[in-house]
Amino acid sequence: MLVAPYRVGVDVGGTFTDLVLVDGRGTVQAFKSPSVPSNPTDGVLAAVDLAARTLGCGVPEFLSRTELFVHGSTVATNTLLEKKGAKVGLLTTEGYRDSLEIRRSIRENVWDHRKPFPDVLVPRYLRLPVTERMEHDGAVRLPLDLASVAAAARTFAEEGVEAVAICFLHAYANPAHELAAREELQRHLPNVWITISSEIAPIIGEYERTSTTVVNAYVAPRVVPYLESLAERLRQLGLPRKLLMIQSNGGAISIDEIGHAPVSLVLSGPAAGVGSLKFFGQDTGSDQLISIEVGGTSCDVTLMQQGAVSMTDQIVVDGYHLNIPAVDIHTVGAGGGTIASVDGAGLLNAGPEGAGSTPGPASYGRGGERPTVTDAQLALGRLKPGPYAGGAITLDLEKARQAIEIHVARPLGLSIEDAAAGIIQLVEQNILHAVEQASLEKGYNPRAFTLVAAGGAGPLHGVSTARLLGSPSLYVPRLAGVFCAFGMCNSDLRHDYVRSWLHGLDDEATSAPAVLEQAFEQLQEAAKDVLAREGFRGDKAGLQRGYDLRYFGQQWTIPVECSSADPAAVRAAFEQVYQRLFGYVQDNGAIEIVNLRLAAIGKLDALEIAQVPPAVSEPVPHSRRSVWIDRETGFAETPVYDGTVLTPRQHLTGPAVIEEATTTIFVGPGDRLRITDAGNYHVEIAHAGSAADVARDALAMNAA
């Protein structure tokens, strides 16, 4: 029997809408319902209805017991990816209408010089110049000509523009012209969404500021009405509290506060994993974690060091540069739906193309014909044929084998099994490189971290990736398949504030401790007002200070957390991060403060791990089947366990397969698995020359 009040997290994916419920005692239940891409609200409400029916009550009763309802949505991301946003107009300072299209000539891969840039979201005829000019210090060089704004408004009205982005030169230093232009536009275009850069991204960097503002205008008319409609439906059905949304920074925000900046939702789903990492850190006993969340299309890698997740303010979504605070997530195309193929040179490829949810992998039987990672896992016996997720999908072994044979095995002259094994090994190499980029390239040794395998497909790749990394252990949450939805139930509210500074750290006139304190206090005043409106005061309202710093003459900044305004303390914090990233520091180097940053945290009561009373017994497999273990072992009869009946403190040694409600776990030869007191899985990885050799010898003797 669950005990109110409930916390509910809902994550909308391409195939399933995941709902996780945590009751007042920390008991967790998960539900999966098919997503409805044409109307995500229907998918969310279907998941709510499923949870209510399972609990034996109606939706109004279920929602009335819910104190926290947090939603992660891909609507903003999909709007951008699918190019289904609003028709946007852009107001710029005269002479700068083409900066959005010129970009910075940035290429993510400098060798791929023929790949075209993504389409500009605002065509040139809708990028209109306005007579005005602001200096870098905020002084007015040329007053705003409201007549030019009115003329632009008439053009926008004639062209049927749905949203307008305003981005004037140096508006971060003085937003007066943008504010006046917005007021004038509202007089002429009262029903048009208007976004100004000084509110969305008040930072130096004209291109990034303009790009972020334009994307916000592009997605707002699609995202905000959806969220408002969902919030109203939930309220009518009995939800007593306001709907919360997960932002790209990993924190939640109320529906009332997100309306002006929906661009902050572009990483809404993956960023929720931060809440899960914070929670599972209690169970692992470690604050050094690297998560690999492998879903249907991608693998998202997140690093947590000393309990803090790496953050960034520069992200790229489908080629569009955004300057918003975000969890530093490294993503590669390595998911269950990643398509395998053989190119003209006879090389095996895995990705980046994916099968999606429709038609999906060949084994889904929905019309997909090309082999995917899911098909390979099925052919290798690691997944079983038959229904999954309550019958929402059914895996067909023969269809998987046929796709692998036609598209991979036959072109390479391999058996179906060897071809499937090659697909898995290639994908796991891609996952390995993603983990190395998120750790080694940031100055961290991945062997000092516990690897966390999450997502529906992550636990199938976890032990292999940990072994390739040399990691000593792997942690698999029992609810790995709803990792992000669970994280939403453990996410604090968060608002980020930034103020451009552009002064030397050692400049006594502009960066003295008293001056910096005054600047931070101004940010804190606004932050405290927002937190108070959302019900967070006293020790429930936390403030975290930070700086964007660089040596003079460098282009890119480094974010540094530091609560002090003392230049010596700030320098020490900067040099520590710089040393880790680049291996050296400049002795007495001149440091520039580019931005001041403040994170306002509304602290929710942390979830407590529900301790399950152990009834230690020997785990008993429910069946055995032939499973491909590795290159050395090949196939072997392997015990298969039902994860729902395994209990805390039980142990087993691999190879083994554990079938959970939301995922399947593969344990390699010699790996030692124990179930934690909270009911999750901790695996000690066997490396070369260890127990793995003993396990292989035992398998060989059994086969003989």
Disulfide bonds with the S-S distance in Angstrom:
none
